[in-house]
Amino acid sequence: MAHKLRSGTPRHVQVSEWLRGQIESGEWGIDDQLPSESQLGERFSVSRITVRRALQTLESEGIIYRRQGLGSFVGTSRVHQGLHRLTDFAEDMKAAGLEPSSKVVHSEFEPATEIVAKALDIDEGTSVLRMDRVRLGDQEPLAFDRTWLPNFFGRLLDGRDLSHETIYHILEVDYQIPIISGRFRIEAINAPADISQHLGIPWGRALLMIERVSVTEAERRVYYQQRFYRSDRVAYALELARRTGENATGGLPIRDFEAIFK
C-alpha cells in the first residue's frame, strides 16, 4: 500500500524523514537492511531517483551506509570531524565521541628513501625516525600510521609514551614548536599484508590512504605520514560553495571537508 506524501515538501525529503523516523523509533537496528530502492519507490509512489536522493541524504548524515550490489543498511551512530582545519588523531577521535589510543609497533631511525626525502625536503639517505602505530578508537583499530620525522624532531620524542600522547601535543606544548599547516593527499588502495594484519582486516581490502606533510614556522617540515584508514569505518564528505558572477574565478571554496566515522 502506497504511503501518501505531504504537499509542499520535496518528495525526497519526506522519504528521508520517514526512514529516519523508522530508524530512530527502533523499527530497524544497527546493520539491519532497509527496503530496496524499488520497494521504497512503490511505497511512496516516487521514482528511484527520488529514493536515491533520500538515501544519499541519510548516508551523508551517517544514519545509514550503502554497499554496492547489496543495498542500504542502518549505520552505527557517527559524529563528524572536520578536515578543513588541521587536527591530530586524538582530536579527531574525541570530536567523534571515541576514546583515542595508539599501539607503537615500530620505532627506529633509518635512511630516508627517495619518497620520504622529497616529502621532508631533505637529502636521500639522511637519518629519519620511522614510527608505525596502530590508531585505536574505543580500543578498536581504525587506522594504521607510518610516520617519518627528520632526526631533530625524532629525537624530541625519545622516552615519550606515544600510546596516549600525540606528536602534535608533544611538539606544541612541551617544545613550543607550532604545527601551522599541512598538505593532504587522499587515495584509495588495497591493504598490504603487513598493514591488514594490524587492522584486523583481510589482505587486499580497500583502504583510504592519506598522505600528510605537517609544517612548522619557516616552512620547516616536521613529519611525513601515511595514514591508512579502514574504509568500512570511515568515509569523507565534501561541501563546496558555488561562486557566481565576478567572483567565479579560481577554485571553489571549501565549506566543510569531514570524515564520517562509522
The 8 nearest C-alpha neighbors of each residue, nearest first, counted from 0:
[[1, 42, 2, 41, 43, 3, 44, 38],
 [0, 2, 42, 43, 3, 44, 41, 40],
 [3, 1, 43, 42, 4, 0, 44, 41],
 [4, 2, 1, 43, 5, 44, 42, 0],
 [3, 5, 2, 6, 13, 43, 10, 14],
 [6, 4, 7, 8, 3, 13, 10, 9],
 [5, 7, 8, 4, 9, 10, 3, 13],
 [6, 8, 5, 9, 10, 4, 13, 12],
 [9, 7, 6, 10, 5, 13, 12, 11],
 [10, 8, 12, 11, 13, 7, 6, 5],
 [9, 11, 13, 12, 8, 14, 49, 4],
 [10, 12, 53, 14, 49, 13, 9, 52],
 [13, 11, 15, 9, 10, 14, 16, 53],
 [14, 12, 16, 10, 11, 15, 17, 9],
 [13, 15, 11, 17, 16, 12, 53, 10],
 [14, 16, 53, 18, 12, 17, 13, 19],
 [17, 15, 13, 19, 14, 18, 12, 20],
 [18, 16, 20, 14, 15, 19, 13, 21],
 [17, 19, 21, 15, 20, 16, 22, 14],
 [20, 18, 16, 22, 17, 21, 15, 23],
 [19, 21, 17, 23, 18, 22, 24, 16],
 [20, 22, 18, 24, 26, 19, 23, 17],
 [21, 23, 19, 25, 27, 24, 20, 26],
 [24, 22, 20, 25, 21, 19, 26, 27],
 [23, 25, 21, 22, 26, 20, 27, 19],
 [26, 24, 27, 22, 23, 28, 21, 20],
 [25, 27, 21, 22, 24, 28, 23, 20],
 [28, 26, 25, 22, 31, 21, 29, 73],
 [27, 29, 31, 25, 30, 73, 26, 22],
 [28, 30, 73, 31, 74, 75, 27, 72],
 [29, 31, 73, 72, 74, 28, 32, 75],
 [32, 30, 72, 28, 73, 29, 27, 33],
 [31, 33, 72, 71, 30, 73, 34, 70],
 [32, 34, 71, 72, 35, 31, 73, 70],
 [35, 33, 38, 39, 36, 32, 71, 37],
 [34, 36, 38, 37, 39, 33, 70, 71],
 [37, 35, 39, 38, 40, 47, 50, 34],
 [36, 38, 40, 35, 39, 41, 47, 34],
 [39, 37, 35, 41, 40, 36, 34, 42],
 [40, 38, 42, 36, 41, 37, 35, 43],
 [41, 39, 45, 37, 38, 44, 43, 42],
 [40, 42, 44, 38, 39, 43, 37, 1],
 [41, 43, 1, 39, 2, 40, 44, 38],
 [42, 44, 2, 1, 40, 45, 41, 39],
 [45, 43, 41, 40, 42, 1, 46, 2],
 [46, 44, 40, 43, 49, 47, 41, 50],
 [45, 47, 49, 48, 40, 50, 44, 41],
 [46, 48, 50, 49, 40, 36, 51, 37],
 [47, 49, 51, 46, 50, 52, 45, 53],
 [50, 48, 11, 52, 46, 47, 51, 45],
 [49, 51, 47, 53, 48, 52, 36, 11],
 [50, 52, 54, 48, 53, 49, 55, 47],
 [53, 51, 55, 49, 50, 54, 11, 56],
 [54, 52, 15, 11, 50, 56, 51, 55],
 [53, 55, 51, 57, 56, 52, 58, 50],
 [54, 56, 58, 52, 53, 57, 51, 59],
 [57, 55, 53, 59, 54, 58, 52, 60],
 [58, 56, 60, 54, 62, 59, 55, 63],
 [57, 59, 63, 55, 61, 60, 56, 64],
 [58, 60, 56, 61, 57, 55, 236, 62],
 [61, 59, 57, 58, 62, 56, 63, 77],
 [60, 62, 58, 59, 63, 77, 57, 259],
 [61, 63, 57, 74, 60, 58, 73, 76],
 [64, 62, 74, 73, 58, 72, 61, 57],
 [63, 65, 72, 58, 74, 71, 73, 66],
 [64, 66, 71, 70, 72, 67, 63, 58],
 [67, 65, 69, 70, 68, 71, 64, 72],
 [66, 68, 69, 65, 70, 71, 64, 72],
 [67, 69, 70, 66, 65, 71, 35, 36],
 [70, 68, 66, 67, 71, 65, 32, 72],
 [69, 71, 66, 65, 68, 35, 67, 72],
 [70, 72, 65, 33, 32, 64, 66, 63],
 [73, 71, 32, 30, 31, 64, 63, 33],
 [74, 72, 63, 30, 29, 31, 62, 64],
 [75, 73, 63, 62, 29, 64, 30, 72],
 [74, 76, 261, 29, 77, 73, 62, 30],
 [75, 77, 74, 62, 261, 61, 78, 260],
 [78, 76, 260, 261, 61, 75, 259, 79],
 [77, 79, 95, 259, 260, 80, 76, 96],
 [80, 78, 259, 258, 95, 257, 77, 81],
 [81, 79, 257, 258, 91, 94, 95, 78],
 [80, 82, 257, 83, 256, 84, 79, 258],
 [81, 83, 257, 256, 84, 85, 80, 258],
 [82, 84, 256, 81, 255, 85, 257, 253],
 [85, 83, 82, 86, 81, 180, 256, 181],
 [84, 86, 82, 181, 180, 83, 87, 179],
 [87, 85, 90, 84, 91, 88, 82, 89],
 [86, 88, 90, 89, 91, 167, 85, 165],
 [87, 89, 91, 90, 92, 86, 99, 165],
 [90, 88, 92, 99, 91, 87, 93, 165],
 [89, 91, 93, 87, 88, 92, 86, 94],
 [92, 90, 88, 94, 89, 93, 80, 95],
 [93, 91, 95, 97, 89, 94, 90, 99],
 [92, 94, 96, 90, 95, 97, 91, 89],
 [95, 93, 91, 92, 96, 80, 90, 78],
 [96, 94, 78, 92, 93, 97, 79, 80],
 [95, 97, 93, 94, 92, 98, 78, 77],
 [98, 96, 92, 136, 93, 137, 95, 99],
 [97, 99, 137, 136, 93, 92, 100, 96],
 [100, 98, 136, 89, 92, 135, 97, 137],
 [101, 99, 135, 163, 162, 134, 136, 98],
 [102, 100, 162, 134, 133, 135, 132, 163],
 [101, 103, 133, 132, 162, 104, 134, 100],
 [104, 102, 132, 105, 131, 101, 162, 133],
 [103, 105, 131, 132, 102, 106, 133, 130],
 [106, 104, 131, 130, 103, 107, 132, 129],
 [105, 107, 130, 129, 131, 128, 104, 108],
 [108, 106, 129, 128, 109, 105, 130, 127],
 [107, 109, 128, 127, 129, 126, 106, 110],
 [108, 110, 126, 127, 128, 111, 107, 129],
 [111, 109, 124, 126, 125, 127, 112, 108],
 [112, 110, 124, 125, 123, 116, 115, 127],
 [113, 111, 115, 114, 123, 116, 124, 110],
 [112, 114, 116, 123, 115, 117, 111, 124],
 [115, 113, 117, 112, 116, 118, 111, 123],
 [116, 114, 118, 112, 117, 113, 111, 119],
 [117, 115, 121, 123, 113, 119, 118, 111],
 [116, 118, 120, 114, 115, 119, 113, 121],
 [117, 119, 115, 116, 120, 114, 223, 212],
 [120, 118, 116, 117, 121, 220, 115, 223],
 [121, 119, 117, 118, 116, 122, 220, 115],
 [122, 120, 116, 119, 117, 123, 125, 118],
 [123, 121, 116, 125, 124, 120, 117, 111],
 [122, 124, 116, 111, 113, 125, 112, 121],
 [125, 123, 110, 111, 122, 112, 126, 116],
 [126, 124, 110, 111, 123, 122, 127, 121],
 [127, 125, 110, 109, 150, 111, 108, 124],
 [128, 126, 149, 150, 108, 148, 109, 111],
 [127, 129, 108, 148, 153, 147, 107, 150],
 [130, 128, 147, 146, 107, 106, 108, 127],
 [129, 131, 106, 146, 105, 145, 128, 147],
 [132, 130, 145, 105, 144, 104, 103, 146],
 [133, 131, 103, 144, 102, 104, 143, 134],
 [132, 134, 143, 102, 101, 142, 144, 135],
 [135, 133, 101, 142, 143, 140, 141, 132],
 [134, 136, 140, 139, 100, 138, 141, 101],
 [135, 137, 99, 138, 139, 97, 98, 141],
 [136, 138, 98, 97, 139, 135, 99, 100],
 [139, 137, 135, 136, 140, 100, 98, 99],
 [138, 140, 135, 136, 137, 141, 134, 198],
 [141, 139, 135, 198, 134, 142, 133, 136],
 [142, 140, 135, 229, 134, 228, 139, 136],
 [143, 141, 228, 134, 227, 140, 229, 133],
 [142, 144, 133, 227, 226, 134, 132, 228],
 [145, 143, 226, 132, 131, 225, 146, 133],
 [144, 146, 131, 225, 224, 130, 226, 132],
 [147, 145, 224, 130, 129, 223, 144, 131],
 [146, 148, 129, 223, 128, 222, 127, 224],
 [149, 147, 222, 128, 153, 127, 152, 221],
 [150, 148, 127, 151, 152, 153, 128, 147],
 [149, 151, 127, 153, 152, 126, 154, 128],
 [152, 150, 154, 153, 149, 155, 148, 127],
 [153, 151, 155, 154, 150, 149, 148, 221],
 [152, 154, 150, 148, 155, 128, 151, 156],
 [155, 153, 156, 152, 157, 151, 150, 128],
 [154, 156, 152, 153, 157, 151, 170, 169],
 [155, 157, 154, 159, 153, 158, 152, 169],
 [158, 156, 154, 159, 155, 153, 160, 152],
 [157, 159, 156, 160, 155, 161, 154, 153],
 [160, 158, 156, 157, 161, 164, 169, 155],
 [161, 159, 162, 164, 163, 158, 156, 165],
 [160, 162, 164, 163, 159, 165, 101, 103],
 [161, 163, 101, 102, 160, 100, 164, 103],
 [162, 164, 161, 100, 101, 160, 165, 99],
 [165, 163, 161, 160, 162, 166, 168, 169],
 [166, 164, 168, 167, 161, 169, 163, 89],
 [165, 167, 169, 168, 170, 164, 161, 156],
 [168, 166, 165, 170, 169, 171, 87, 178],
 [167, 169, 171, 165, 166, 172, 170, 164],
 [170, 168, 166, 173, 172, 167, 171, 165],
 [171, 169, 174, 176, 167, 168, 173, 172],
 [170, 172, 175, 176, 177, 168, 169, 174],
 [173, 171, 175, 168, 169, 174, 170, 176],
 [172, 174, 169, 170, 175, 171, 168, 176],
 [173, 175, 170, 176, 171, 172, 169, 155],
 [176, 174, 171, 172, 173, 177, 170, 169],
 [175, 177, 171, 170, 174, 178, 215, 172],
 [178, 176, 171, 215, 179, 175, 170, 216],
 [177, 179, 215, 214, 180, 213, 176, 167],
 [178, 180, 215, 177, 214, 216, 181, 213],
 [181, 179, 214, 178, 213, 85, 215, 182],
 [180, 182, 213, 212, 214, 183, 211, 85],
 [181, 183, 212, 211, 213, 184, 180, 210],
 [184, 182, 211, 210, 181, 209, 185, 212],
 [183, 185, 210, 209, 211, 186, 182, 208],
 [186, 184, 209, 208, 210, 183, 207, 187],
 [185, 187, 208, 207, 188, 209, 184, 210],
 [186, 188, 207, 206, 208, 205, 185, 189],
 [189, 187, 206, 205, 190, 207, 186, 208],
 [190, 188, 203, 205, 204, 206, 191, 187],
 [189, 191, 203, 204, 195, 202, 206, 205],
 [192, 190, 194, 193, 195, 202, 203, 189],
 [191, 193, 195, 202, 194, 196, 190, 203],
 [194, 192, 191, 195, 196, 197, 190, 202],
 [195, 193, 197, 196, 192, 191, 190, 198],
 [194, 196, 198, 192, 200, 197, 202, 190],
 [197, 195, 199, 194, 198, 193, 192, 200],
 [196, 198, 194, 195, 199, 133, 193, 143],
 [199, 197, 195, 196, 140, 200, 194, 142],
 [198, 200, 196, 197, 195, 201, 140, 194],
 [199, 201, 195, 198, 196, 202, 204, 197],
 [202, 200, 204, 195, 203, 199, 196, 190],
 [201, 203, 192, 195, 190, 204, 191, 200],
 [202, 204, 190, 189, 201, 191, 205, 192],
 [205, 203, 190, 189, 202, 201, 206, 200],
 [204, 206, 189, 188, 190, 230, 203, 187],
 [207, 205, 230, 229, 188, 228, 187, 189],
 [206, 208, 187, 228, 227, 186, 230, 188],
 [209, 207, 227, 186, 226, 185, 187, 206],
 [210, 208, 185, 226, 184, 225, 211, 207],
 [211, 209, 225, 184, 183, 224, 226, 208],
 [210, 212, 183, 224, 182, 223, 209, 213],
 [211, 213, 223, 182, 181, 222, 224, 214],
 [214, 212, 181, 222, 221, 180, 220, 211],
 [213, 215, 220, 180, 221, 219, 178, 218],
 [214, 216, 178, 219, 179, 177, 218, 220],
 [217, 215, 218, 219, 179, 214, 177, 178],
 [216, 218, 219, 215, 214, 220, 179, 177],
 [219, 217, 216, 214, 215, 220, 180, 179],
 [220, 218, 215, 217, 214, 216, 221, 119],
 [221, 219, 214, 119, 222, 213, 218, 215],
 [222, 220, 214, 213, 148, 219, 215, 152],
 [221, 223, 148, 147, 213, 212, 220, 224],
 [222, 224, 212, 147, 211, 146, 118, 119],
 [225, 223, 146, 211, 210, 145, 147, 226],
 [224, 226, 210, 145, 209, 144, 146, 211],
 [227, 225, 144, 209, 208, 143, 224, 228],
 [226, 228, 208, 143, 142, 207, 206, 144],
 [229, 227, 142, 207, 206, 230, 141, 208],
 [228, 230, 206, 231, 232, 141, 142, 233],
 [229, 231, 206, 232, 233, 207, 228, 205],
 [230, 232, 229, 233, 261, 234, 206, 205],
 [233, 231, 261, 230, 229, 260, 141, 234],
 [234, 232, 260, 230, 259, 261, 231, 258],
 [233, 235, 259, 258, 230, 260, 236, 232],
 [236, 234, 258, 257, 259, 237, 233, 256],
 [235, 237, 257, 256, 258, 238, 234, 59],
 [238, 236, 256, 255, 257, 239, 235, 253],
 [237, 239, 255, 254, 253, 256, 236, 240],
 [240, 238, 253, 254, 252, 251, 241, 237],
 [239, 241, 252, 251, 254, 253, 242, 238],
 [242, 240, 251, 239, 243, 252, 247, 253],
 [243, 241, 247, 246, 240, 251, 244, 248],
 [242, 244, 247, 246, 245, 241, 248, 240],
 [243, 245, 246, 247, 242, 248, 241, 249],
 [244, 246, 247, 243, 248, 242, 249, 241],
 [245, 247, 244, 248, 243, 242, 249, 241],
 [248, 246, 242, 243, 244, 245, 249, 241],
 [249, 247, 246, 250, 245, 242, 251, 243],
 [248, 250, 247, 251, 246, 252, 242, 245],
 [251, 249, 252, 248, 247, 242, 253, 241],
 [250, 252, 240, 239, 241, 253, 249, 242],
 [253, 251, 240, 239, 250, 254, 241, 242],
 [254, 252, 239, 255, 238, 240, 251, 256],
 [255, 253, 239, 238, 240, 252, 256, 83],
 [254, 256, 238, 253, 237, 83, 257, 81],
 [257, 255, 237, 82, 83, 236, 81, 238],
 [256, 258, 81, 82, 80, 236, 235, 79],
 [257, 259, 235, 234, 80, 79, 260, 233],
 [258, 260, 79, 234, 233, 235, 77, 261],
 [261, 259, 233, 77, 232, 258, 78, 234],
 [260, 232, 77, 233, 75, 259, 74, 76]]
